[in-house]
Amino acid sequence: MMDTSEQGESNYLFLFSNAAALERTRWRHFLSDCRQLERNFSEVERYVSEEWKQAEEWLKKTHLDIMQNFDPTVAKSRKKRKIVVAPGAFDSLLQSDEDDL
C-alpha cells in the first residue's frame, strides 16, 4: 500500500502480489488486512524497474536479431485457392440477351 495523498484528499495505491494475497483480504476489514500484507513499496518499485530493464533488453536483442536476419526477397507462401463450379452454372450468363426479350 502506497499513500499518494494530496492536500485535502486521501489516495492509496494497492498492489497485490498474487491472487492468494487478494483472497486474504476481507471487504469489511480491507485496510487492516492490507496492512498485515504490506511490504515496503520501494522493493516493488525496484522490482518493476528491473523487469522494465529486462524487457527493454529483450526487445532490443530481438529487434537486432530480426534486422540482421531479415530477407525481403523471401516471399511468404500463400495457400492456393481452388474454386469449384458446378457444370452448367454459368450457362445462363453466356446466353444472349435476345432470350430475355
DRENVODREN-723703 format. One line per field, with one value per residue: residue number from 0; x negated, y negated, z negated of N, C-alpha, C in turn. Coordinates in steps of 0.2 Angstrom, whole numbers, plus 5000, padded with zeros to 4 digits. Layout:
REM DRENVODREN-723703
n = NUM|...;
n_X = X|...;
n_Y = Y|...;
n_Z = Z|...;
ca_X = X|...;
ca_Y = Y|...;
ca_Z = Z|...;
c_X = X|...;
c_Y = Y|...;
c_Z = Z|...;
***
This chain:
REM DRENVODREN-723703
n = 0|1|2|3|4|5|6|7|8|9|10|11|12|13|14|15|16|17|18|19|20|21|22|23|24|25|26|27|28|29|30|31|32|33|34|35|36|37|38|39|40|41|42|43|44|45|46|47|48|49|50|51|52|53|54|55|56|57|58|59|60|61|62|63|64|65|66|67|68|69|70|71|72|73|74|75|76|77|78|79|80|81|82|83|84|85|86|87|88|89|90|91|92|93|94|95|96|97|98|99|100;
n_X = 4996|4997|4996|5003|5008|5015|5016|5030|5036|5037|5028|5024|5013|5015|5007|5007|4998|5001|5015|5019|5015|5024|5036|5035|5039|5053|5068|5074|5064|5054|5043|5036|5032|5025|5014|5008|5002|4994|4979|4963|4964|4954|4947|4955|4955|4942|4941|4950|4944|4932|4938|4943|4931|4926|4936|4934|4921|4923|4931|4923|4913|4920|4925|4914|4909|4920|4918|4905|4907|4917|4924|4929|4932|4938|4953|4968|4976|4992|5008|5014|5029|5043|5056|5072|5084|5100|5105|5112|5116|5114|5120|5132|5128|5120|5129|5137|5144|5155|5164|5171|5180;
n_Y = 5006|4989|4973|4960|4947|4931|4913|4912|4923|4941|4954|4970|4982|4999|5014|5030|5045|5057|5068|5076|5067|5057|5064|5066|5054|5045|5037|5030|5028|5022|5012|5015|5029|5027|5020|5030|5037|5029|5023|5015|5002|4997|5009|5015|5005|5006|5019|5018|5009|5016|5027|5019|5015|5028|5032|5022|5024|5037|5034|5025|5034|5044|5036|5033|5045|5049|5038|5042|5054|5053|5055|5047|5053|5065|5072|5073|5089|5092|5100|5109|5106|5115|5115|5122|5125|5129|5140|5131|5120|5107|5106|5098|5086|5085|5085|5076|5059|5059|5069|5064|5055;
n_Z = 5000|5005|5000|5009|5006|5008|5004|4994|4999|4998|5005|5009|5016|5020|5022|5026|5024|5029|5033|5021|5011|5012|5010|4996|4991|4983|4986|4976|4967|4975|4975|4963|4966|4977|4972|4964|4974|4980|4988|4990|5001|5009|5013|5022|5032|5036|5041|5051|5060|5063|5070|5081|5087|5090|5100|5109|5114|5119|5130|5137|5141|5148|5158|5165|5169|5178|5188|5192|5198|5207|5223|5237|5249|5248|5250|5242|5242|5250|5247|5260|5269|5273|5284|5286|5298|5302|5316|5330|5322|5326|5338|5340|5340|5351|5362|5375|5374|5381|5378|5367|5371;
ca_X = 5000|4993|5000|5002|5012|5013|5019|5037|5039|5033|5027|5019|5012|5015|5004|5007|4993|5004|5022|5019|5015|5030|5041|5034|5042|5060|5070|5076|5058|5049|5037|5032|5030|5019|5008|5004|4999|4990|4972|4960|4966|4948|4945|4959|4953|4936|4943|4953|4938|4928|4942|4943|4924|4925|4940|4931|4915|4925|4934|4918|4910|4925|4926|4907|4909|4924|4915|4899|4909|4922|4923|4935|4933|4942|4960|4972|4980|4999|5011|5018|5036|5046|5063|5076|5090|5104|5106|5119|5118|5113|5124|5137|5124|5117|5134|5138|5149|5161|5169|5174|5185;
ca_Y = 5000|4983|4967|4955|4942|4924|4909|4912|4930|4947|4958|4976|4987|5005|5018|5037|5049|5063|5069|5078|5062|5053|5068|5065|5048|5045|5030|5026|5026|5021|5008|5019|5034|5025|5018|5036|5040|5023|5023|5009|5001|4996|5015|5016|5001|5008|5025|5016|5006|5022|5030|5015|5016|5034|5031|5017|5028|5042|5031|5023|5040|5047|5032|5033|5052|5048|5034|5045|5060|5051|5055|5045|5057|5071|5070|5078|5093|5092|5106|5108|5106|5118|5113|5127|5123|5135|5139|5128|5114|5101|5106|5093|5079|5085|5084|5069|5055|5059|5073|5060|5050;
ca_Z = 5000|5005|4999|5014|5004|5009|4999|4994|5001|4996|5010|5008|5021|5018|5027|5023|5027|5032|5031|5014|5006|5013|5007|4989|4989|4982|4988|4970|4964|4980|4973|4958|4969|4982|4968|4962|4980|4983|4988|4992|5008|5013|5015|5028|5037|5038|5044|5058|5064|5065|5075|5087|5090|5094|5106|5115|5116|5123|5136|5141|5143|5153|5164|5168|5172|5184|5193|5195|5202|5212|5230|5240|5255|5246|5250|5238|5247|5248|5249|5267|5268|5279|5285|5289|5300|5305|5323|5332|5318|5330|5345|5341|5341|5358|5367|5377|5371|5385|5375|5362|5374;
c_X = 4995|4998|4998|5007|5010|5017|5027|5040|5034|5033|5022|5019|5011|5012|5003|5002|4996|5012|5023|5019|5021|5036|5041|5037|5050|5062|5072|5069|5052|5043|5033|5029|5024|5013|5004|5000|4994|4982|4969|4961|4959|4945|4949|4957|4946|4937|4946|4948|4934|4932|4943|4937|4924|4930|4937|4925|4918|4928|4928|4914|4914|4925|4919|4907|4914|4921|4909|4901|4915|4920|4929|4937|4937|4949|4964|4977|4988|5002|5015|5025|5039|5054|5067|5082|5094|5105|5113|5120|5118|5117|5129|5134|5121|5122|5135|5144|5156|5167|5173|5180|5191;
c_Y = 4994|4977|4962|4949|4935|4920|4910|4918|4935|4952|4964|4980|4994|5010|5025|5041|5055|5064|5072|5072|5058|5057|5067|5058|5048|5038|5026|5024|5025|5018|5012|5025|5032|5023|5024|5039|5035|5025|5016|5008|4999|5003|5016|5011|5003|5015|5023|5013|5011|5026|5026|5015|5022|5035|5027|5021|5033|5039|5028|5029|5044|5043|5032|5040|5052|5044|5038|5051|5059|5051|5053|5049|5063|5069|5076|5082|5092|5098|5104|5110|5110|5117|5119|5124|5129|5134|5136|5122|5108|5101|5100|5086|5079|5084|5077|5066|5056|5064|5069|5056|5053;
c_Z = 5000|5005|5004|5012|5006|5004|5000|4996|4999|5002|5008|5014|5018|5024|5024|5027|5031|5030|5024|5009|5006|5010|4999|4986|4988|4983|4981|4966|4969|4978|4968|4961|4974|4978|4965|4968|4983|4982|4990|4999|5012|5016|5022|5033|5040|5043|5051|5062|5067|5071|5082|5090|5093|5100|5111|5118|5121|5130|5140|5145|5149|5159|5168|5172|5178|5189|5196|5200|5207|5219|5234|5247|5254|5246|5246|5243|5245|5251|5256|5266|5274|5279|5289|5291|5303|5312|5325|5327|5321|5337|5345|5342|5348|5363|5369|5374|5375|5382|5370|5365|5375;
***
